[in-house]
Amino acid sequence: MRACVALQKEVWDFSDADLVPLRMFVVAERVGGQVVGAFSRNEMVGFALSIPGFRGGRSYLHSHMLAVRKQHQNAGLGRRLKLFQREDALARGFELMEWTFDPLEIKNAYLNIEKLGAIARRYTVNQYGITSSPLQGGLPTDRLVAEWWLRSKHVETLLQAGNKPRVDTVTTISVPAQIYDWKASPATRGRAKDVQDRNREQFAKAFSDGLAVLGYLRDAQGSGKFLLGRWEEKWMYPAN
């Protein structure tokens, strides 16, 4: 658990004030959450942290944090950690795992939507406030809420057959590949904020119209595109 705290600081470069403290990892494991580590020999190279949640009379797991050391990124380790979380959750009777993710992070969105089969139909504005992590680029911490319905046809078809049911796309929301460079430089950060503001409005309208994020595409230039359509399955816990 101490290694989790250290790796968290390494991956996000948080100030101490923004770090999830050691005691939270201890509490999560003790009260029915998950603290999962991935190791290369004796070195921790990734971890996942979840805590139990309760909404609409039902229990679920909120996966608060997943980190992979830089040298081990883009090799499928994040997906393996999530699948391990799913196995443990199913063994304990959970149907749902949720987490938040930055819709401007293209690789993360692709993992969540296309490789895991999560959907999204809720958007929160500046959920964590302005954080110290350089990855956020000083922008508001807007987040999509990923819903991973562990026993849904959507997820089981993907994990068993390697592909999801076809998405009947009603609308799309795009993120340019240049977003990372724009966030990194104070001179261009306004462009990233413009994309965030535009997409915030588009997500709000789409979700108010009853649409959900069901798919995600990446083009040859590295840009991303959310595919939104009608979620036909009936999995739902009432929102708070």
C-alpha positions as semicolon CSV with decimal commas, in nm:
position;residue;x (nm);y (nm);z (nm)
1;M;0,000;0,000;0,000
2;R;0,293;0,235;0,060
3;A;0,409;0,147;-0,291
4;C;0,065;0,248;-0,422
5;V;0,100;0,591;-0,264
6;A;0,448;0,635;-0,412
7;L;0,341;0,519;-0,759
8;Q;0,040;0,751;-0,748
9;K;0,272;1,048;-0,693
10;E;0,503;0,930;-0,970
11;V;0,226;0,888;-1,231
12;W;0,024;1,205;-1,165
13;D;0,294;1,423;-1,003
14;F;0,040;1,540;-0,746
15;S;0,130;1,772;-0,462
16;D;0,102;1,607;-0,121
17;A;-0,232;1,781;-0,066
18;D;-0,387;1,601;-0,365
19;L;-0,252;1,253;-0,289
20;V;-0,486;0,977;-0,172
21;P;-0,322;0,897;0,164
22;L;-0,207;0,559;0,288
23;R;-0,495;0,534;0,534
24;M;-0,748;0,548;0,249
25;F;-0,591;0,241;0,089
26;V;-0,608;0,061;0,423
27;V;-0,972;0,161;0,476
28;A;-1,073;0,061;0,122
29;E;-0,940;-0,292;0,171
30;R;-1,100;-0,326;0,513
31;V;-1,452;-0,209;0,419
32;G;-1,506;-0,417;0,104
33;G;-1,322;-0,221;-0,161
34;Q;-1,025;-0,334;-0,369
35;V;-0,652;-0,263;-0,356
36;V;-0,497;-0,454;-0,647
37;G;-0,126;-0,444;-0,735
38;A;0,058;-0,551;-1,049
39;F;0,421;-0,654;-1,004
40;S;0,727;-0,717;-1,218
41;R;0,928;-0,945;-0,989
42;N;0,927;-0,745;-0,662
43;E;0,856;-0,406;-0,818
44;M;0,503;-0,265;-0,819
45;V;0,433;-0,137;-1,170
46;G;0,058;-0,073;-1,143
47;F;-0,232;-0,065;-0,902
48;A;-0,609;-0,017;-0,888
49;L;-0,807;0,123;-0,595
50;S;-1,183;0,096;-0,549
51;I;-1,424;0,172;-0,267
52;P;-1,778;0,043;-0,213
53;G;-2,069;0,269;-0,304
54;F;-2,446;0,260;-0,250
55;R;-2,716;0,416;-0,466
56;G;-3,080;0,343;-0,536
57;G;-3,083;0,063;-0,281
58;R;-2,799;-0,122;-0,453
59;S;-2,430;-0,168;-0,375
60;Y;-2,158;-0,117;-0,636
61;L;-1,783;-0,056;-0,655
62;H;-1,640;0,286;-0,739
63;S;-1,297;0,240;-0,897
64;H;-1,132;0,561;-0,785
65;M;-0,781;0,522;-0,921
66;L;-0,577;0,312;-1,165
67;A;-0,208;0,379;-1,223
68;V;0,058;0,216;-1,442
69;R;0,426;0,308;-1,429
70;K;0,532;0,493;-1,745
71;Q;0,769;0,220;-1,868
72;H;0,483;-0,033;-1,859
73;Q;0,212;0,179;-2,021
74;N;0,055;0,099;-2,361
75;A;0,112;-0,275;-2,310
76;G;-0,234;-0,379;-2,189
77;L;-0,158;-0,374;-1,816
78;G;-0,433;-0,127;-1,733
79;R;-0,690;-0,352;-1,900
80;R;-0,558;-0,657;-1,713
81;L;-0,595;-0,474;-1,383
82;K;-0,955;-0,381;-1,467
83;L;-1,038;-0,739;-1,569
84;F;-0,893;-0,864;-1,240
85;Q;-1,115;-0,613;-1,060
86;R;-1,414;-0,747;-1,255
87;E;-1,341;-1,107;-1,157
88;D;-1,322;-1,014;-0,791
89;A;-1,636;-0,799;-0,811
90;L;-1,839;-1,076;-0,975
91;A;-1,719;-1,329;-0,718
92;R;-1,857;-1,102;-0,446
93;G;-2,191;-1,043;-0,617
94;F;-2,145;-0,694;-0,761
95;E;-2,314;-0,608;-1,091
96;L;-2,170;-0,261;-1,142
97;M;-1,836;-0,085;-1,126
98;E;-1,813;0,287;-1,188
99;W;-1,529;0,536;-1,223
100;T;-1,472;0,883;-1,360
101;F;-1,240;0,972;-1,645
102;D;-1,131;1,284;-1,826
103;P;-1,306;1,296;-2,167
104;L;-1,005;1,485;-2,307
105;E;-0,774;1,187;-2,240
106;I;-0,800;0,996;-2,567
107;K;-0,612;0,677;-2,477
108;N;-0,799;0,640;-2,148
109;A;-1,136;0,693;-2,314
110;Y;-1,052;0,430;-2,576
111;L;-0,957;0,178;-2,304
112;N;-1,272;0,239;-2,103
113;I;-1,522;0,235;-2,389
114;E;-1,372;0,007;-2,654
115;K;-1,149;-0,234;-2,461
116;L;-1,363;-0,275;-2,148
117;G;-1,715;-0,204;-2,271
118;A;-1,804;0,070;-2,024
119;I;-2,076;0,317;-2,119
120;A;-2,124;0,677;-2,004
121;R;-2,440;0,885;-1,962
122;R;-2,341;1,130;-1,688
123;Y;-2,103;1,427;-1,699
124;T;-1,975;1,619;-1,396
125;V;-1,824;1,968;-1,415
126;N;-1,494;2,032;-1,231
127;Q;-1,550;1,730;-1,006
128;Y;-1,224;1,752;-0,810
129;G;-1,154;2,123;-0,848
130;I;-0,830;2,249;-1,003
131;T;-0,562;1,992;-0,921
132;S;-0,184;2,008;-0,899
133;S;-0,128;1,737;-1,163
134;P;0,042;1,867;-1,480
135;L;-0,162;1,612;-1,676
136;Q;-0,473;1,823;-1,614
137;G;-0,305;2,133;-1,756
138;G;-0,478;2,363;-1,509
139;L;-0,818;2,294;-1,665
140;P;-1,134;2,220;-1,466
141;T;-1,155;1,851;-1,377
142;D;-1,459;1,772;-1,591
143;R;-1,534;1,399;-1,589
144;L;-1,748;1,140;-1,759
145;V;-1,885;0,868;-1,533
146;A;-1,801;0,522;-1,672
147;E;-2,062;0,255;-1,594
148;W;-1,924;-0,097;-1,629
149;W;-2,219;-0,333;-1,612
150;L;-2,029;-0,652;-1,545
151;R;-2,296;-0,899;-1,659
152;S;-2,444;-0,694;-1,944
153;K;-2,461;-0,830;-2,298
154;H;-2,257;-0,528;-2,404
155;V;-1,964;-0,628;-2,180
156;E;-1,991;-1,006;-2,204
157;T;-2,003;-1,000;-2,586
158;L;-1,689;-0,786;-2,594
159;L;-1,493;-0,999;-2,348
160;Q;-1,601;-1,334;-2,493
161;A;-1,605;-1,256;-2,866
162;G;-1,363;-0,964;-2,883
163;N;-1,616;-0,716;-3,018
164;K;-1,915;-0,522;-2,888
165;P;-2,266;-0,522;-3,032
166;R;-2,297;-0,272;-3,320
167;V;-2,355;0,089;-3,218
168;D;-2,631;0,279;-3,399
169;T;-2,468;0,619;-3,374
170;V;-2,697;0,919;-3,330
171;T;-2,425;1,181;-3,273
172;T;-2,050;1,207;-3,216
173;I;-1,823;1,424;-2,999
174;S;-1,461;1,474;-3,106
175;V;-1,130;1,535;-2,928
176;P;-0,831;1,646;-3,141
177;A;-0,498;1,469;-3,098
178;Q;-0,332;1,806;-3,032
179;I;-0,517;1,837;-2,700
180;Y;-0,215;1,706;-2,504
181;D;0,019;1,970;-2,650
182;W;-0,241;2,243;-2,600
183;K;-0,285;2,153;-2,232
184;A;0,091;2,138;-2,172
185;S;0,166;2,496;-2,281
186;P;0,023;2,809;-2,116
187;A;0,031;2,976;-2,458
188;T;-0,215;2,727;-2,610
189;R;-0,411;2,619;-2,302
190;G;-0,702;2,835;-2,413
191;R;-0,751;2,607;-2,715
192;A;-0,782;2,306;-2,486
193;K;-1,031;2,497;-2,271
194;D;-1,236;2,579;-2,583
195;V;-1,254;2,208;-2,669
196;Q;-1,356;2,125;-2,313
197;D;-1,628;2,393;-2,310
198;R;-1,765;2,285;-2,647
199;N;-1,771;1,917;-2,555
200;R;-1,924;1,991;-2,213
201;E;-2,223;2,149;-2,388
202;Q;-2,250;1,864;-2,638
203;F;-2,242;1,597;-2,368
204;A;-2,503;1,782;-2,162
205;K;-2,740;1,801;-2,458
206;A;-2,684;1,440;-2,566
207;F;-2,739;1,302;-2,217
208;S;-3,051;1,516;-2,167
209;D;-3,182;1,360;-2,489
210;G;-3,136;1,013;-2,341
211;L;-2,822;0,919;-2,534
212;A;-2,522;0,730;-2,394
213;V;-2,159;0,690;-2,496
214;L;-2,146;0,341;-2,647
215;G;-1,837;0,348;-2,867
216;Y;-1,512;0,529;-2,933
217;L;-1,298;0,567;-3,245
218;R;-0,939;0,680;-3,297
219;D;-0,811;0,791;-3,636
220;A;-0,465;0,763;-3,789
221;Q;-0,368;1,104;-3,652
222;G;-0,457;1,001;-3,295
223;S;-0,775;1,205;-3,259
224;G;-1,066;1,052;-3,073
225;K;-1,441;1,045;-3,130
226;F;-1,716;0,942;-2,888
227;L;-2,007;0,753;-3,048
228;L;-2,340;0,818;-2,877
229;G;-2,660;0,623;-2,926
230;R;-2,948;0,458;-2,741
231;W;-2,858;0,217;-2,461
232;E;-3,104;-0,067;-2,517
233;E;-3,021;-0,276;-2,212
234;K;-3,212;-0,213;-1,890
235;W;-2,919;-0,200;-1,645
236;M;-2,968;0,109;-1,432
237;Y;-2,930;0,227;-1,073
238;P;-3,111;0,555;-1,001
239;A;-2,868;0,847;-0,997
240;N;-2,817;1,044;-0,677
